[in-house]
Amino acid sequence: MIRRILLYVMVLAVPAFLGFTAWQSARYADLERELFRMEKTQEEWVEANKRLIAGITILSSPDRIERIARDDLGLHKKRPEDVLQISISDLNGGLTADTHSGINGEVYE
């Protein structure tokens, strides 16, 4: 009797094991396809990011900004001797103002 029950269990266990193996293989294939899709999406995002960074580099170049300021906006560089810098500092409770002219910076008017 016990042998017969054991035989039935074995007869049922083999197809169940084969079915589980087939299900696991199908799941693995699905995950592999999903991984491939995600890697491809990641590559596309990396390439798009590279293009955006290159665009930022081009758009933020000092020569381009200067040309737009001069040609499109009608701005011009101030000479360093035309620039007056005022710094206010609080020394011992009293305010003092120092002025410096001829700053080595580019100022547009």
Secondary structure as GFF3:
##gff-version 3
##sequence-region A 1 109
A	DSSP	alpha_helix	2	59	.	.	.	ID=ss1
A	DSSP	alpha_helix	62	67	.	.	.	ID=ss2
A	DSSP	pi_helix	68	72	.	.	.	ID=ss3
A	DSSP	three_ten_helix	80	82	.	.	.	ID=ss4
A	DSSP	beta_strand	84	91	.	.	.	ID=ss5
A	DSSP	beta_strand	94	101	.	.	.	ID=ss6
###
